[in-house]
Amino acid sequence: VVFKVCSSRHVLQSEQMAAELASHLGIPAPASRLLFRAHDLAEWTTLAAAAEPLCPILTGLLQDMPAMLILQYVHGASLKDESETFDERLFEASTSLGRLFVLDLLLGNP
């Protein structure tokens, strides 16, 4: 799980929109969810309390930020270290990953 925080909720909303668009286009992308501190205060507080013993810096950020994007990635090996990455059987997965990169590029999603 990855937490992204940003001082501009609009940046996170655009990333969430890109994930939704990818889903509708059939492009595999991480599952994601947008939380607003003002609207999701109970969940926000629970996450901040859980983060405090693990990463005090994150707890401080959560106190100052209006929104966070939660992304769920699948663990795997780096493409450069993966021996089967370029196997012809994995062409579809590689094509999907390329489509996701192009979509991010078109939407200006860093």
Buried (B, 14 or more C-beta within 10 A) or exposed (E): EEBBBBEEBEBBBEBBEBBEBBEEEEBEBBEBEBBBBEEBEEBBEEBBEEBEEEEEEBBEBBEEBBBBBBBEEEEEEEEEEEEEBEEEEEEEEBEBBEBBEEBBEEBEBE
